[in-house]
Amino acid sequence: MISIMRLIKRFVITLILSLLILLVLNIVLIVTVLQNDRESMGGWGTASQLAETLNAGPDGKYELPEEGRRMLEQGNTWAVLVQDGTGDVIWHSENLPEEIQLHYSAAEISWYTRGYIEDYPTTTAAMGENLIIVGNPKERYWKELYPTWNLDMIKNLPRTILIFFGANLAIVFLIYFIVVSGILRSMKPIVQGIQALPGGGDMYVKEKGLLSDLAAALNQVSEMLRCQEYELKKKEQARADWISGVSHDIRTPLSMVMGYAADIEEDAKESEEIRQKAGIIRMQSVRMKNLVNDLNLASKLEYQVQPVKSEEMNLMTLLRETAVYFMNLDIEGKYPVELAVDRMQISEGSFYGDKELLKRAVHNLLLNAQIHNPAGCQIRMELSEYPELFCITIEDDGIGVTDEQLEKLRNTPHYMLSSGTASEQRHGLGLLIVQQIIAAHGGRVEFGQGVKRGFRVDIFLNKSGKSIKVEGDN
Amino acid sequence: MNYDYLKNKKILLVDDEEGLRQMVLSILKKDGYEQVKSAGTVKEALELSKMWQPEFAILDVMLPDGDGFCLFEQMRSFLDIPVLFLTARGEEDDRIRGFGLGADDYVVKPFLPRELLFRIQAILRRTYKEDNPLLELAFSRVDFERAEVIRQGEHIPLTAKEYAILQTLGRNAGRIVTIDSLCEAAWGDNPYGYENTLMAHIRRIREKIEENPSKPVSLITVKGLGYKLIPSTTKIHS
């Protein structure tokens, strides 16, 4: 509905602007037209000019010079000069129509000044004590017979105009709202429907009224979206189930591969070469095991089949448990883990999240260090606390990564990394899982180089559990 | 430390996969377990349990005529023995269900033989500890039955907390135990805030079991993580 309000607002503004423009335009037009008319001052100018041109001869006879005569001819006008006192015409132009009288009373003069002589619109001018009356052609002017205006009305004119304008505006709006509200009423459910579409298309618009065909189309789109979403979910579920099934079925045979390989590896009766080979089989089957576990979890996290629990836990305890679990399995002790803390404190690092998943993430990082450093390496873990977040750092002093690899890790979806040549060390899903788990907790993971060569991972977890907004974060 | 007394415990292995059964049997035999029998179905397992009275069971969850959880519950009605689930079902729910029923451990396939053996031994040691309450250390010996340390003929009694801590360490001898687990063993469910007290107790335990408490060889610190108790025979599997 917000967008409808915006629509109305925009329309009103446009309307007011248009009205203002129209008003200004009209005023300009009127003024221009009037200006043109004013040039001849509606025939009054001719009378004044005649008064100046007409000469009284020495014998008391009046004479009109050539230019005055031409002026009268051009305008197709006639003129008389009425003497003061007697009311007699003491001069008249040669083209005076016959019906024009040659004597005027004071009442007639007053009337003819305002109006017409025999339908000829007249204009007058004073010439000394006498009066010049100019008769214009019948169809040229219209005269207002009662040219008086109430002064109050003229004084109030600006206000009156404003009221006129306002009233006009109000009526225009009223018409607009009556017309538009009908359209709006039929549009409202459609707009609501469209607004509901991004939320998954779960909506229905009644197919009636002005825009029923639009509503029908919208319902079709919604239905399609629902179907697509359902299909997608079904597909994702099927994929997750399939991966889960495969990873389940592979566990028992893999147990036997691992078991017998380890058995041969530890069998003193076998030759050194055989035992070494068995060792390789064992190691590789462990990798397969990790891959199977990762694949299963990755698909579940990807398709959001795995629920992320929220339980209170202690991050320090979690790190210790994971490190100890890892170290207890590292029988040869090639990968000592050090947890850097000032004091052995377990009352810090209270966090809400999925404990098992976070353990898995940390364990994957430890395993990652192990896989990439077959000769062994020192691993250092650190938990730092900031006002808003926790940072878990896991760093090793092993072979580390090149800048190029780092760039790849940061920018490529992880499983894409295995598209390299066969000689390149192929990666499992370990780091992808870490990213997924941390992302599911609203945190982020950063990869980098360790202080002493090695590989370094920083995990940032927001204390409030809300996602951390960082530029470039997706 | 000698764990041979555990090797003649009767172990029942239930798994429907013949090949896997054979492998686990051979692993157990090789490690010195002499009395191991296996079953492939719930029916077989129940019959064997009644007749043979095993002292420990390794159960698969998915069996052709039922599931391991139900089998476990039925066995419990006439037999009180520790159980380890060995299964391909690694889901969190399954794990929780297994532990909820009272299982002692839950191992998801695939597994390394060594890890399985260690877990079995840990369970057996925990369950049948009274059979051999003596823990041999480099300079002393811990008698858990009498709650005392014997060093050079001298009997030094252990306090309740020291006993709880040493017992937890002893059960996991040769492995690191987190300070969290130790605090929990000594002070219960809410162990936070006892780290310093734990350090004090560790110091006192060292005074009792070590020759030189400032240079410990039996109870060693793993920086930042926890402690490790080294039995006098470091090779546990002997």
Interface residues (C-beta under 8 A of the other chain):
Chain A: H248 D249 R251 T252 L254 S255 M256 V257 M258 G259 Y260 A262 D263 R282 S285 V286 M288 K289 V292 N293 N296 N314 T317 R320 E321 A323 V324 M327 N328 L329 I331 V337 E338 L339 A340 V341 R343 M344 Q345 I346 S347 E356 M381
Chain B: E17 G19 L20 M23 V24 S26 I27 K30 A88 R89 G90 E92 V108 K109 P110 F111 L112 P113 R114 E115 R175 I176 V177 T178 I179 D180 C183 P191 Y192 G193 E195 L198 M199 V222 K223 G224 L225 G226
